[in-house]
Amino acid sequence: MIVTLSNLKPGEVQNYLQHAIAPRPICFASTIDKAGNVNLSPFSFFNMVSSNPPIVIFSSARRVRDNSTKHTLENVLEVPEVVINLVDYDMVQQVSLSSCEFPKGVNEFVKSGFTMEPASQVIPPMVKESKIKLECKVLEVKPLGNMGGAGNLVICEVICMHIDDSILNDQQMIDQTKLQLVARLGGDWYCKVDEQSLFKVAKPNMQLGIGFDALPEGIRNSPILNGNHLAQLANVHEMPTVDPAFNDDKLKNIIQYYSINPNEMENELHHYAKQLLNEGKVNEAWQVLLADEN
């Protein structure tokens, strides 16, 4: 299936993109207008784009159905400040409620049951229930078009962060396992970041990885190891060699029982290496695979 976006209606384009570009973090923006009316609204066109200076962006798009703009956009044009409250699982239903199109002047804090909390350096209030709040100055609002669905890019400098002590580790850094962030997908779908969905991927070495092309052919063409497994193996900075001190009972058993049939032994070794790689044990997996290469 090939989709040419110029042939679609704006709502169809939005539907395809929001389902495909996901999950997206949620900016729960609290703003204020010159008259002092507070607004609270979620946006999933949101991300961090710089750390020095600390810049985040979100987009308040024109409504597809009637090309109208949102109160958040109108507010930041009047008072160029915003608090971005991060959304976790404990508050997601209230956040969804706040996205209702209440009339101008209606306080979504009240409608959605959130507690206003004074910020320290900007005028808009913070959401007390949010475990991470970013106080921001709005540097620029860049319109991306004038038709329904067109975004308005709000470029913000983070000047202060509020982090709840409950999500910190012993080093006073954010513990990802304690913060059940939620993210938007398409339609009514969201996802939750918890210990069941979290996994680590080792960053590439400062020294260059050997790459796929340096992997032995029998490993590179394995029908058992997939691309993720091969990438783990190829991320080492030099080709491993057999470690005489490596002692593994399962490896010994495989060699003992399958040595008379090289194809079966290779199959078993690759399955065992796959298990080790799924557990993040790259060095051990290499030693298992090298038993077949030597």
Protein Blocks (a to p, Z undefined) as FASTA:
>chain_A
ZZdfklpcfklmmmmmmmmnccddddddddddfkopacddddfbdcdfbfbdcddddddd
ddfklopacfklmmmmmmgcdddddddfklmmmmmmmmpccdehiafklmnopacdddfk
bmbdcdfklmbdcddddfbdcdfbjbehiacddddddfbdcddfklpcfkopacfklmcc
ddddehjbccdddfklgccdddddfbdcebjmlpcfklmmpckbcfklmmmmmmpcbdcd
ddfklccfklmmmmmmmmmmmklmmmmmmmmmmmmmmnopaklmmmmmmmmmZZ
